[in-house]
Amino acid sequence: LPAVEDILRRAMPENAFRSLSGRFRVLLTRVSFKYPFFTAEVVNKFSSNEDVFHALRASCHVPVIGGLGPYCYDGHAYFDGMFWPHVLVPWKGTHDDFVLRISALLSGPSTDIKPPLLPTWWSLFPPDETVLRGIYWLGYENAARWFSQIPRSTFECWSCRSGATPSRPRSRSSGRSRSASEQSLDGDDQTDRSGTWSAVQKSLLRKPSENLLPDVDPITGLKPIDFVKLCEAAIERDRWRIAAMAATALVVMMVWFLIGLL
């Protein structure tokens, strides 16, 4: 992935390894010929910018696309961290650690800052530059929203997604009552999220403004909200395309099956 390596080299500041050590964690999938063959590895200590570069490069290494084999560094072989279920990884080093979970592509229930449901093939075949700019500002908007609002618990978010509306919130008493284990997990999850949010608020140099997006994109001079709208329209358009292709394939298979019966 020469394009990825080039942007990492150009964007990395000289003091990257000092500012990231102990504060930034990278998930890798470590592979070997010994059992269990695939293991998760979290890197949060860097002795040089080369360590930062190789950790980030290994964390985005997709087989075949990035090379026939795994990415090798420091005597070990690695694949993209997405090959390992992140919910099984102990992100916290100690009980007092605060972890802010960010996902750039997939939206998991335990993720704090996450994108909308993006077409997965965009990671391999990216859209045009204006849509990519929209993805950037979508991430900016989601991050600003997280910093400005107290996060809700995972179970509360699920209940909201499953039928609540701004004008008529969903009543919990209408469905199955939640078990004691769910309530306990909900409480622990909310405590963890609120604690992380409070710790982040204390470290902010500048409080978020009411407007989640700036008025002007510094690169293009256009409004960021326009890029966001273009991105959302592209997401919806690609979803319909996939749905149409799937429906067409299903019809063709049914016709072929019926012809075979005749």
C-alpha positions as CSV (number, residue, x, y, z in Angstrom):
1,L,0.0,0.0,0.0
2,P,2.4,2.7,-1.2
3,A,-0.3,5.5,-0.9
4,V,-0.9,4.7,2.7
5,E,2.8,4.6,3.5
6,D,3.3,7.9,1.7
7,I,0.6,9.7,3.7
8,L,1.8,8.3,7.0
9,R,5.3,9.5,6.3
10,R,4.1,13.0,5.3
11,A,1.5,13.5,8.0
12,M,3.5,12.1,11.0
13,P,5.0,14.9,13.2
14,E,8.5,14.7,14.5
15,N,7.4,14.1,18.1
16,A,4.7,11.5,17.2
17,F,6.1,8.7,19.2
18,R,6.5,10.8,22.4
19,S,2.9,12.2,22.2
20,L,1.3,8.9,21.4
21,S,3.1,6.6,23.8
22,G,0.8,5.6,26.7
23,R,-2.1,7.6,25.1
24,F,-2.8,5.9,21.8
25,R,-3.5,2.2,21.2
26,V,-3.4,0.2,18.0
27,L,-5.0,-3.1,17.5
28,L,-3.1,-5.7,15.4
29,T,-3.8,-9.3,14.4
30,R,-0.6,-11.2,15.0
31,V,-0.2,-14.4,13.0
32,S,2.2,-17.4,13.5
33,F,2.6,-21.0,12.7
34,K,2.1,-21.9,16.4
35,Y,-1.3,-22.5,18.0
36,P,-3.6,-20.5,18.3
37,F,-2.2,-19.0,15.0
38,F,-4.1,-15.7,15.3
39,T,-3.9,-13.5,18.4
40,A,-4.8,-9.9,19.2
41,E,-2.0,-7.5,20.1
42,V,-2.4,-4.0,21.4
43,V,0.5,-1.6,20.9
44,N,0.7,1.6,23.0
45,K,4.4,2.1,23.5
46,F,6.6,3.6,20.8
47,S,10.4,4.2,21.0
48,S,10.6,6.1,17.6
49,N,8.5,7.3,14.7
50,E,9.5,4.1,12.9
51,D,7.6,2.2,15.5
52,V,4.5,4.4,15.0
53,F,4.8,4.0,11.3
54,H,5.0,0.2,11.3
55,A,2.3,-0.2,13.9
56,L,-0.1,1.9,11.8
57,R,1.0,0.2,8.6
58,A,0.5,-3.2,10.1
59,S,-2.9,-2.3,11.5
60,C,-4.3,-1.6,8.0
61,H,-2.6,-4.5,6.1
62,V,-5.2,-6.4,4.1
63,P,-4.1,-9.7,2.6
64,V,-3.7,-9.8,-1.2
65,I,-4.4,-6.0,-1.5
66,G,-1.5,-5.0,0.7
67,G,0.6,-8.0,-0.3
68,L,0.4,-11.8,-0.7
69,G,1.6,-12.4,2.9
70,P,1.3,-10.6,6.3
71,Y,3.1,-7.4,7.1
72,C,6.4,-8.3,8.9
73,Y,8.0,-6.1,11.5
74,D,10.3,-6.7,14.4
75,G,10.4,-10.4,13.8
76,H,6.6,-10.8,13.8
77,A,3.8,-11.0,11.2
78,Y,0.6,-9.0,11.3
79,F,-2.7,-8.5,9.6
80,D,-5.3,-5.7,9.9
81,G,-6.7,-5.5,13.4
82,M,-10.2,-5.7,12.0
83,F,-9.6,-9.5,11.6
84,W,-9.8,-9.8,15.4
85,P,-13.1,-9.2,17.3
86,H,-12.4,-6.0,19.2
87,V,-14.9,-6.8,21.9
88,L,-12.6,-9.6,23.0
89,V,-9.6,-7.3,23.4
90,P,-8.7,-5.9,26.9
91,W,-8.2,-2.3,25.8
92,K,-7.6,-1.1,29.3
93,G,-4.2,-1.5,30.8
94,T,-5.3,-0.7,34.3
95,H,-8.6,0.0,36.0
96,D,-7.9,3.7,36.0
97,D,-7.5,3.9,32.2
98,F,-10.0,5.7,30.1
99,V,-10.5,4.4,26.6
100,L,-12.3,6.2,23.8
101,R,-13.2,3.7,21.1
102,I,-13.3,5.0,17.5
103,S,-14.3,3.1,14.4
104,A,-13.7,4.5,10.9
105,L,-15.7,1.9,9.0
106,L,-17.8,-0.5,11.0
107,S,-20.3,0.6,13.7
108,G,-20.2,-1.6,16.8
109,P,-22.4,-1.3,19.9
110,S,-19.3,-0.6,22.1
111,T,-17.9,2.1,19.8
112,D,-18.0,5.7,21.1
113,I,-17.3,7.6,17.9
114,K,-18.5,5.8,14.8
115,P,-19.6,6.5,11.2
116,P,-23.0,5.8,9.6
117,L,-23.3,2.5,7.9
118,L,-20.8,3.0,5.1
119,P,-20.6,0.7,2.1
120,T,-17.9,-1.8,3.0
121,W,-16.5,-1.9,-0.5
122,W,-15.5,1.8,-0.2
123,S,-12.5,0.6,1.8
124,L,-11.2,-1.1,-1.3
125,F,-12.8,1.0,-4.1
126,P,-13.1,4.5,-2.6
127,P,-15.6,7.0,-4.1
128,D,-14.7,10.3,-5.6
129,E,-12.8,13.0,-3.7
130,T,-15.9,15.1,-2.8
131,V,-17.5,12.1,-1.1
132,L,-14.3,11.3,0.7
133,R,-14.3,14.9,2.0
134,G,-17.9,14.3,3.2
135,I,-16.8,11.2,5.1
136,Y,-14.1,13.4,6.8
137,W,-16.6,16.0,7.9
138,L,-19.1,13.2,9.0
139,G,-16.3,12.0,11.3
140,Y,-15.6,15.5,12.5
141,E,-19.3,16.0,13.2
142,N,-19.7,12.7,15.1
143,A,-16.6,13.5,17.2
144,A,-17.8,17.0,18.0
145,R,-21.2,15.5,19.0
146,W,-19.6,13.0,21.3
147,F,-17.5,15.7,23.0
148,S,-20.5,18.0,23.5
149,Q,-23.1,15.4,24.7
150,I,-23.0,12.9,27.6
151,P,-22.9,9.5,25.9
152,R,-25.8,7.1,26.4
153,S,-25.5,3.5,27.3
154,T,-25.4,0.7,24.8
155,F,-28.8,-0.8,25.7
156,E,-30.4,2.7,25.6
157,C,-29.0,3.3,22.1
158,W,-30.4,-0.1,21.0
159,S,-33.9,0.7,22.3
160,C,-33.8,4.1,20.6
161,R,-32.8,2.6,17.3
162,S,-35.5,-0.1,17.5
163,G,-38.5,2.2,17.4
164,A,-38.2,5.5,19.3
165,T,-38.9,8.8,17.6
166,P,-38.3,12.4,18.8
167,S,-42.0,13.0,19.3
168,R,-42.9,9.7,20.9
169,P,-40.2,7.8,22.7
170,R,-40.5,4.1,23.0
171,S,-42.0,2.8,26.2
172,R,-39.9,0.1,27.8
173,S,-42.9,-1.4,29.6
174,S,-44.5,-2.5,26.2
175,G,-41.8,-5.1,25.6
176,R,-40.0,-7.8,27.4
177,S,-38.6,-6.7,30.8
178,R,-34.8,-6.5,30.9
179,S,-33.0,-9.2,32.9
180,A,-30.9,-8.4,35.9
181,S,-27.7,-9.2,33.9
182,E,-28.7,-6.8,31.2
183,Q,-29.3,-4.1,33.8
184,S,-25.9,-4.8,35.4
185,L,-24.1,-4.6,32.1
186,D,-26.0,-1.5,31.2
187,G,-24.9,0.1,34.5
188,D,-21.3,-0.8,34.1
189,D,-21.3,0.3,30.5
190,Q,-22.9,3.7,31.4
191,T,-20.4,4.2,34.2
192,D,-17.4,3.4,31.9
193,R,-18.7,5.7,29.2
194,S,-19.6,8.6,31.5
195,G,-16.2,8.3,33.3
196,T,-14.3,8.4,30.0
197,W,-16.4,11.4,28.8
198,S,-15.8,13.3,32.1
199,A,-12.0,12.6,31.9
200,V,-11.9,13.9,28.3
201,Q,-13.8,17.0,29.3
202,K,-11.1,17.9,31.8
203,S,-8.4,17.6,29.3
204,L,-10.0,19.7,26.5
205,L,-8.1,22.8,25.6
206,R,-11.2,24.3,24.0
207,K,-14.9,23.5,24.7
208,P,-17.0,22.4,21.6
209,S,-19.2,25.1,20.1
210,E,-22.9,24.8,19.5
211,N,-22.2,24.4,15.8
212,L,-20.8,20.9,15.3
213,L,-19.3,21.9,11.9
214,P,-17.2,25.0,11.0
215,D,-18.6,27.4,8.5
216,V,-15.9,26.9,5.8
217,D,-13.7,24.0,4.8
218,P,-10.1,25.3,5.0
219,I,-9.0,23.3,2.0
220,T,-11.7,23.9,-0.5
221,G,-13.4,27.1,0.8
222,L,-16.8,25.4,0.6
223,K,-19.3,24.6,3.3
224,P,-18.6,21.3,5.1
225,I,-22.4,20.7,5.4
226,D,-22.5,20.5,1.6
227,F,-19.9,17.7,1.6
228,V,-21.8,15.9,4.2
229,K,-25.0,16.0,2.1
230,L,-23.1,14.8,-0.9
231,C,-21.7,11.9,1.1
232,E,-25.1,10.9,2.6
233,A,-26.6,11.0,-0.9
234,A,-23.8,8.7,-2.2
235,I,-24.3,6.3,0.6
236,E,-28.0,6.0,-0.1
237,R,-27.4,5.7,-3.8
238,D,-24.9,2.8,-3.4
239,R,-27.3,1.0,-1.0
240,W,-30.1,1.1,-3.6
241,R,-27.6,-0.1,-6.3
242,I,-26.7,-3.1,-4.2
243,A,-30.3,-3.8,-3.4
244,A,-31.2,-3.6,-7.1
245,M,-28.3,-5.9,-8.0
246,A,-29.3,-8.4,-5.3
247,A,-32.9,-8.4,-6.5
248,T,-31.9,-8.9,-10.1
249,A,-29.7,-11.8,-9.2
250,L,-32.5,-13.3,-7.2
251,V,-34.9,-13.0,-10.1
252,V,-32.4,-14.6,-12.5
253,M,-31.8,-17.5,-10.1
254,M,-35.5,-18.1,-9.8
255,V,-36.1,-18.0,-13.5
256,W,-33.1,-20.4,-14.1
257,F,-34.6,-22.7,-11.4
258,L,-38.0,-22.7,-13.0
259,I,-36.6,-23.3,-16.4
260,G,-34.7,-26.3,-15.0
261,L,-37.9,-27.8,-13.7
262,L,-39.6,-27.6,-17.1
